[in-house]
Amino acid sequence: MKKVKNSNFGKQSKAPLFDTLLGHAKRDVISLHCPGHKNGRSIDKELKNYVGEEVFKFDVTVFDEVDSLHDPVGPIKKAQELMAEAYGVEHSLFLVNGTSVGNMAMLLSACNPGDSIIVSRSSHKSIMAGIIMSGVWPIWVQPKIDQNLDLIFSMTYDQVKEALDKYPEAKAVFITSPTYNGIVTELSKIADLCHRRGKILLVDEAHGAHLHFNDILPESAVEAGADLCVQSTHKILSAMSQGSVLHFKSKFIDFNRVKKIVSMLQTTSPNYLILATIDLARRQVVSQGKEDFDKVIDAAEWGRSYINKNIGNMKCFTRQEINKLGFDLDITKLTVNVTKTGLSGYEIENILAKEYNIQLDYADLFNLVAIPGEGTIKSDIEAFVKALESISKKYHGKQKNWILKIPSLATEMVMKPRDVLLSNSITKVSLKKSVGHIAAQTLTPYPPGIPVVIPGERITQEICDYLMDTASKGIRVSGQENDKLRMVKVFTNF
């Protein structure tokens, strides 16, 4: 599928949901419906003085004029149809609970309790929530780590093929692409493999809503042939936070089931301002996305080049480097490796925020991740780069021998995660004595941010040793319940 061109804007120039809400707001209707602030009248004065009162007139409840997200027949239906046309899919559903709820909906739509699904261990935590709710068996694939770039990759074609060969009963494959660092995997090859074998491809494309609209950028999941794909319209495009979209194009899944699942998971009191910005973000990216992202790409590439040429103790990996490893790169993103500064990414992130008034999206022990979006201008990147240059001269840490690594993760799923977490047969044991037990919680050290213990798995000696070593170094493990990781929840009735 070719990427969208904006030469024939046509009906994509319309924004039916926004236009309806704007018309309603301009009528200055007396509100005898929820919410209680009544068109902003009772909003706190300090907030209202800063943002104004008009915006609150978009915060309405469900009535015929503005349509229902759960049974759309009017402007929401029209807006979703325009979204589907823009991305070249059969159907698109607006989400106001973010991509997290879309990930859960994909698993519940594609799978029945007891089905198995191939999924990378490095997936977003909402995937585990979907696994628990859907009652599926996860077949975990250990992600590849590049020690030179301090990066974690998504699943490759070869990994997916190997998993499908070994577990032909798997019903679906779940891929995250792009990753947080903008790394895109071989989606077209994976989609072709899945469909030749009658498998469903689900893609968490939270960071890729823009890819479809610029030829310079990597292929999007909707072009590659994903059956279901969810995008965070708010992450790179201009929708408000929580605004996401679930795209459907599949012969393997019943769309009516998808609609019912999404309706079950979403609030019955959606924020119409969020919905309106999803509608407008689609109109904007179709009309000017190529030009907007040409500018973002130019700014990001300038920043990458400047850092690599002028800041000796920092480095940005390039698209060429990623291509050589078998992946592609969303070049709007900037990942800056700072290990040679002797400072952690966390420390530099804090300095940027406090001293330079620059807030990043993400940092870890090794890297800073800057996420430009449709609203980014070159001066933003220039300020970021100049701040890094200043920090590299001003601050000097002691060189550390940090290594991004994970143990050989357990692959013995003794129980479904859902069955474990809903069980009453859970107790705590000492971490030292946890080997051989069935885990009843998720433990994720940061870095690398990959769960090393997942409910339903048998805890191995290697994982126990890894966690003990992690705890001894003072590294916090997400999921631990006390200041130090001493106890682990396990299933006892097995």
Salt bridges, closest charged atoms under 4 A:
ASP28 OD1 - LYS57 NZ 3.24
GLU53 OE1 - LYS48 NZ 3.66
GLU54 OE1 - LYS57 NZ 3.23
ASP59 OD2 - HIS37 NE2 2.87
GLU65 OE1 - HIS24 ND1 2.98
GLU65 OE2 - ARG27 NH1 2.99
GLU81 OE2 - LYS77 NZ 2.65
GLU85 OE2 - LYS11 NZ 3.27
ASP115 OD2 - LYS171 NZ 3.44
ASP165 OD2 - LYS161 NZ 3.06
ASP165 OD1 - ARG197 NH1 2.69
GLU186 OE2 - LYS189 NZ 3.77
ASP192 OD2 - ARG196 NE 2.91
ASP215 OD2 - LYS5 NZ 2.10
GLU223 OE2 - HIS212 ND1 2.56
ASP227 OD2 - HIS195 NE2 2.72
ASP279 OD1 - ARG282 NH2 2.86
ASP294 OD2 - LYS290 NZ 2.99
GLU301 OE1 - ARG304 NE 2.81
GLU321 OE1 - LYS315 NZ 3.01
ASP328 OD1 - ARG319 NE 2.81
ASP330 OD2 - HIS210 NE2 2.82
GLU355 OE1 - LYS394 NZ 3.25
GLU389 OE1 - LYS386 NZ 3.84
GLU412 OE1 - ARG458 NE 3.25
GLU457 OE2 - ARG121 NH1 2.59
ASP469 OD2 - LYS473 NZ 3.26
GLU481 OE1 - LYS428 NZ 2.85
GLU481 OE2 - LYS489 NZ 2.87
